[in-house]
Amino acid sequence: MIGGSAILFALNVFLTDENAMQITMLAPVQNFLFFVSIVLLTAGIYLIVTSKPCPACGEKVHRRHLDCKYCGWIFKIPRPPRR
């Protein structure tokens, strides 16, 4: 996105005023797409960090669940550390 913005602003130097105005009108759209991509990237990282694959069926299950909602596989119950 940043590279695309740099190219658009660099093109303004070589284009006529009318063409330059048409290209710079795309800047708000490009900014919107940038923010949407940041939101989607954050959501993807959250889903990767908070899920684990089921060893039986391979579906993604939330880390706090002790069993798979798809096939019923029961994960090991974590034991507290020994002192």
C-alpha positions in Angstrom: 0.0 0.0 0.0 2.8 2.4 0.9 4.6 1.6 -2.3 1.5 2.2 -4.3 1.0 5.6 -2.7 4.6 6.5 -3.5 4.2 5.5 -7.1 1.0 7.6 -7.4 2.6 10.7 -6.0 5.7 10.2 -8.2 3.5 10.0 -11.3 2.0 13.4 -10.4 5.3 15.0 -11.5 5.1 13.6 -15.0 1.4 13.8 -15.7 -0.8 16.7 -16.9 -2.9 18.5 -14.3 -6.1 16.7 -15.4 -4.6 13.2 -15.2 -2.9 13.9 -11.9 -6.1 15.0 -10.4 -7.8 11.7 -11.5 -5.0 9.6 -9.9 -4.9 11.5 -6.7 -8.7 11.1 -6.3 -7.9 7.4 -5.6 -5.9 8.2 -2.4 -9.0 7.9 -0.1 -9.8 4.5 -1.6 -6.3 3.4 -1.1 -6.2 4.6 2.5 -9.5 2.7 3.2 -8.1 -0.5 1.7 -5.0 -0.1 3.8 -7.0 0.2 7.0 -9.2 -2.8 6.0 -6.0 -4.9 5.4 -4.7 -3.9 8.9 -8.0 -5.0 10.5 -8.0 -8.3 8.6 -4.4 -9.0 9.5 -5.1 -8.4 13.2 -8.1 -10.7 13.1 -6.1 -13.4 11.4 -3.3 -13.2 14.0 -5.9 -13.4 16.7 -7.5 -16.5 15.2 -4.1 -18.2 14.8 -3.0 -17.5 18.3 -6.3 -18.5 20.0 -7.0 -21.8 18.2 -5.4 -25.3 18.0 -6.0 -28.1 15.5 -7.8 -31.2 16.7 -5.5 -34.3 16.2 -8.5 -36.5 15.2 -10.4 -34.4 12.6 -8.0 -31.4 12.0 -10.6 -28.7 12.7 -9.6 -25.6 14.5 -10.8 -25.5 18.2 -10.4 -22.7 20.6 -7.5 -23.2 23.0 -9.6 -23.1 26.2 -11.9 -25.9 25.1 -11.1 -29.3 26.5 -12.9 -31.3 23.8 -13.5 -30.9 20.0 -17.0 -29.7 19.2 -16.8 -31.4 15.8 -15.7 -35.0 16.6 -15.7 -35.1 20.4 -11.9 -35.7 20.9 -10.9 -35.0 24.5 -7.6 -33.1 24.8 -5.3 -33.8 27.7 -6.2 -32.0 30.8 -3.2 -29.8 31.7 -1.8 -30.7 35.1 -0.6 -28.0 37.5 3.2 -27.8 37.8 4.8 -29.8 40.6 6.4 -28.0 43.4 
